[in-house]
Amino acid sequence: MLIARVVGTAVSTVKDEKLAGLKLLVVREATHTNELIGKPFVAADAVGAGAGELVLIAQGSSARQTEKTKDRPVDAVIMGILDELEVEGSLTFRKA
């Protein structure tokens, strides 16, 4: 699993029919101190995440294990929205 921040949306009107109905969001990996790293990528949203939220991402074959992504051609899925993040006894993130 990766920690990531939702940084945008992706809209595609022409796509494989198996992707119909999936919300696609642009995310960037985040460190435990909430710093963005790496390049943005698109993830299917299985939990109703929104802009600016810190989320949990599954990639590869694990991305096809949620109810919304089962048997769909996705490589990344948002499967959780973080409320808090504590690392080594320090609270590094709390949802406002």
Sequence and secondary structure as in RCSB ss.txt:
>XXXX:A:sequence
MLIARVVGTAVSTVKDEKLAGLKLLVVREATHTNELIGKPFVAADAVGAGAGELVLIAQGSSARQTEKTKDRPVD
AVIMGILDELEVEGSLTFRKA
>XXXX:A:secstr
 EEEEEEEEE  SS  GGGTT EEEEEEEB TTS B S  EEEEESS   TT EEEEEEGGGGG STTTTTS  S
EEEEEE SEEEETTEEEEE  
